[in-house]
Amino acid sequence: MYRKSNIIATVKVRRLEWAGHLLRMCDDSTVKKVFLEKPDGRRKAGGPKLRWFDCVESDLKSIGTKTWKKKSKDRSV
């Protein structure tokens, strides 16, 4: 209708771009530490079931990429 790209595809692409950016950050970055952290315990009833990283992995699975962490280190790829 407005000749714009699909919003879902745009969100997925941006999510993957941000994940690559996070992996290229230095290891002492707070954002990267939070990204790689695996929470312990249980969530409250009614809490979200998926983490942001779970959505990233789902997007990558739909693309068929398995070695995305290695590929994200090289910005040109």
The 8 nearest C-alpha neighbors of each residue, nearest first, counted from 0:
[[1, 2, 3, 4, 5, 6, 7, 8],
 [0, 2, 3, 4, 5, 6, 9, 7],
 [3, 1, 0, 4, 5, 6, 9, 8],
 [4, 2, 1, 5, 0, 6, 9, 8],
 [3, 5, 6, 2, 9, 8, 7, 1],
 [4, 6, 8, 7, 9, 3, 10, 2],
 [7, 5, 9, 8, 10, 4, 3, 11],
 [8, 6, 10, 9, 5, 11, 12, 4],
 [7, 9, 11, 5, 10, 6, 12, 4],
 [8, 10, 6, 12, 7, 11, 13, 5],
 [9, 11, 7, 13, 8, 12, 14, 6],
 [12, 10, 14, 8, 9, 13, 15, 7],
 [11, 13, 15, 9, 14, 10, 8, 16],
 [12, 14, 16, 10, 15, 11, 17, 9],
 [13, 15, 11, 17, 12, 16, 10, 18],
 [16, 14, 18, 12, 17, 13, 19, 11],
 [15, 17, 13, 19, 14, 18, 12, 20],
 [16, 18, 20, 14, 19, 15, 21, 13],
 [19, 17, 15, 21, 20, 16, 14, 22],
 [20, 18, 71, 22, 16, 17, 21, 15],
 [19, 21, 17, 23, 18, 22, 16, 24],
 [22, 20, 18, 24, 19, 23, 31, 17],
 [21, 23, 19, 24, 20, 18, 71, 72],
 [22, 24, 20, 21, 72, 19, 25, 71],
 [25, 23, 21, 22, 26, 20, 31, 28],
 [24, 26, 27, 28, 23, 31, 22, 21],
 [25, 27, 28, 24, 31, 32, 29, 22],
 [26, 28, 25, 29, 32, 31, 24, 30],
 [29, 27, 31, 30, 26, 25, 32, 24],
 [30, 28, 32, 31, 33, 27, 26, 34],
 [29, 31, 33, 32, 28, 34, 21, 24],
 [30, 32, 34, 28, 33, 29, 21, 35],
 [33, 31, 29, 35, 34, 30, 36, 28],
 [32, 34, 36, 30, 31, 35, 29, 37],
 [33, 35, 31, 32, 36, 30, 52, 21],
 [34, 36, 32, 33, 31, 37, 52, 30],
 [37, 35, 33, 34, 32, 38, 31, 39],
 [36, 38, 35, 39, 34, 33, 32, 50],
 [39, 37, 36, 40, 41, 33, 42, 35],
 [40, 38, 37, 41, 42, 36, 43, 35],
 [41, 39, 38, 42, 43, 37, 44, 46],
 [40, 42, 43, 39, 38, 44, 46, 48],
 [43, 41, 46, 44, 40, 47, 45, 48],
 [42, 44, 46, 45, 41, 47, 40, 48],
 [43, 45, 46, 42, 47, 41, 48, 40],
 [44, 46, 43, 47, 42, 48, 41, 49],
 [47, 45, 43, 44, 42, 48, 49, 41],
 [48, 46, 49, 45, 50, 42, 43, 44],
 [47, 49, 46, 50, 42, 45, 53, 44],
 [50, 48, 47, 53, 51, 54, 52, 46],
 [49, 51, 53, 52, 54, 48, 47, 55],
 [50, 52, 54, 53, 55, 49, 34, 56],
 [51, 53, 55, 54, 50, 56, 34, 49],
 [54, 52, 56, 50, 51, 55, 49, 57],
 [53, 55, 57, 51, 52, 56, 58, 50],
 [56, 54, 52, 58, 57, 53, 59, 15],
 [57, 55, 59, 53, 58, 54, 60, 52],
 [56, 58, 54, 60, 55, 59, 53, 61],
 [59, 57, 55, 61, 56, 60, 54, 62],
 [60, 58, 56, 62, 61, 57, 64, 63],
 [59, 61, 63, 57, 62, 58, 56, 64],
 [60, 62, 58, 59, 63, 57, 64, 56],
 [63, 61, 59, 60, 64, 58, 57, 65],
 [64, 62, 60, 61, 59, 65, 58, 66],
 [65, 63, 59, 62, 66, 67, 60, 61],
 [64, 66, 67, 63, 60, 59, 68, 62],
 [67, 65, 68, 69, 64, 70, 71, 63],
 [66, 68, 70, 69, 65, 71, 64, 59],
 [69, 67, 71, 70, 66, 72, 22, 19],
 [70, 68, 67, 71, 72, 66, 73, 65],
 [71, 69, 67, 72, 68, 73, 76, 66],
 [70, 72, 19, 68, 73, 69, 67, 74],
 [71, 73, 70, 69, 23, 74, 68, 22],
 [74, 72, 71, 75, 70, 76, 69, 23],
 [73, 75, 76, 72, 71, 70, 19, 23],
 [74, 76, 73, 71, 70, 72, 19, 69],
 [75, 74, 73, 70, 71, 72, 69, 67]]
